[in-house]
Amino acid sequence: MRNKIFNTFLLVLVLTFILTSCKKGNSCYNEELYQKHKNDICPMDCPGVVGCDGKTYCNGCIAMAHGISIQ
């Protein structure tokens, strides 16, 4: 019984983490930036940039097309 409760708690914890880490749920996500750049044609060069969410994106254009500003 104790194992079942722990497994249920762990499942809820993991699901909560997944749902709150989605891009639109991220406090770094900027809807205005997304709307402005969502249709941009981005170059495929990939020097790597870090977004305000701490994730690495190929370049700034791709990050902004996802509504994420770069650091």
N, C-alpha and C positions, 0 to 999 in steps of 0.2 A: 504494500500500500504506500509506504513512504517513498519507494522508488518511482511509483506511478505519479505521485504528487511532484516529485523533483523533476521528472521528465516533462510533465505538463508545464511547470514553471519555466524550465529551460526553453521549451518550444515557444512559449509566450514571449520570453525575453529575446530570443533570436528573431521572431517575427516583428517585434517592436523595433528592433535595431534596423531590420531591412526596410520597413515601411518609413521610418524617420530619416533614412539616409538617401531616399529618392531625391532626384534633382530638384523637383518643385517643392519638396519639403525642407530643403536645405536653406538655412538662413542666408547663405551666400548667393543663392539664386536670385537673379534680377529679371523680372518679367519684362520691363521696358527694354533692357539690353537684348533679351531674347527676341522680342517683337521686332526690334530694329535690325537684327542681324540673322534671323532665322532662315532667310532665303539667300544669304550671301554665298557666292561660289568661292570656296576657300582653296588656297594652294595646297598641294600635297607634301610640301617640304615639312620635315618633322624634326626641328631642332629641340623640341620639347619645352613647354612652358608650364609653370605651376599656377593653377587657378586658386582663387580665394578659398576654395573648398579643400585645398591641400592635394588635389588630384593632379596628375600630369596629363596635359593635352598636347597634341602634336604641335599646334601653334596657336597664337592668340586669336586668329580668325575662328578656328574651330571651337575654342573655349567660349568666345562671345556668341557664337551661333547656338550654343547650349545655354546661354544666359548667365555665364560665369565670367567675372572679370579676372584678369591676371594680376599676379602680385608683382 
